[in-house]
Amino acid sequence: MDAGLAEALWTLDQPRGRVDLEGMTRDTLVSIGRVPVARERVLALLRPADRTDLDACVAVVRPSLDAAEAYADVPGRDPRAG
């Protein structure tokens, strides 16, 4: 799923006509739709103590995330370029 979502971000920077936007949109929405089930499967594998620790980390990290940093590791993409 990470690869699919990263590909979707890459696609946003491509010139029109270079990729099948309808196909990419469809595939991306399918990937996004799978996230909740995949997340629950992973969380179900954790021991209760580990889940408690993870939940505590999420409570600290999630509010500090910056959407502009989604592109931070995409070569050639300057997140400040808008």
N, C-alpha and C positions, 0 to 999 in steps of 0.2 A: 504494500500500500504506500509506503514512503516513496518508492520510486515513481509510482503513478502520480502522486501529489506533487513531487518535484518536477516531473515532466509537465504537469499542468502549469506550474509557475514559469517554466522555461518557455512554454508555448505563448504565454502572454506577451513575451518580448519579441515574437517573430512577426515578420511582415505578413499582411493578409494574403491568403492564397497559398502560403507555404505548407500549412497543415490543414487537416480536415477538422475544422472547429466543431462541427456537429458531433463527429465521432469522439473527439477529445472531451467535449462536454459530457456526452453520454457516459463515457468510460470513467471520467472523474466523479460524476455523481454516483455511479455504482460503487466506486472505491470509498467515497465519503459515507455512503450508506452502510458500508460494512464495518466502519470504525466502531460503533457502539458494541456490536456483537464481539468483535475481536478484542476490544478493551475488556469486556466482561470475562471473556475466556482467560485472558492473561491474569486479571485480578483474581479469578477463582483459583489459580494455581499457587497463589501466595499464602503463606501461613498467616494467621490472624495478626501476630505481632509485626510481621513485615508489612502487612496491609496498613496497620496503624501508622507505622513509620512513613510509608509512602504517602498516605493521606496528609500527614503533617508537612511533608516536603512540598506537596502540591499546593497546600494552603499558603506557603511562603513564596514559591516560585511563580505560580500562575499569575498573580497580580503584577509581577514585575516584568512580564513578557511584553515586548514591543513588536507590533506587527511589521514594522519596517525591517526588522532583523530576519524575517522569513527568507530574504534574499541574500543574507550575509555570506553564504558559502556558494552562491551561484556565480561561476566565473563570468566576468564581463558585465555583471549587473551591479550598478551602483544604487544602493537603496535610497540614497538621497536624491536621485535623479527624478523621483516621483513617478 
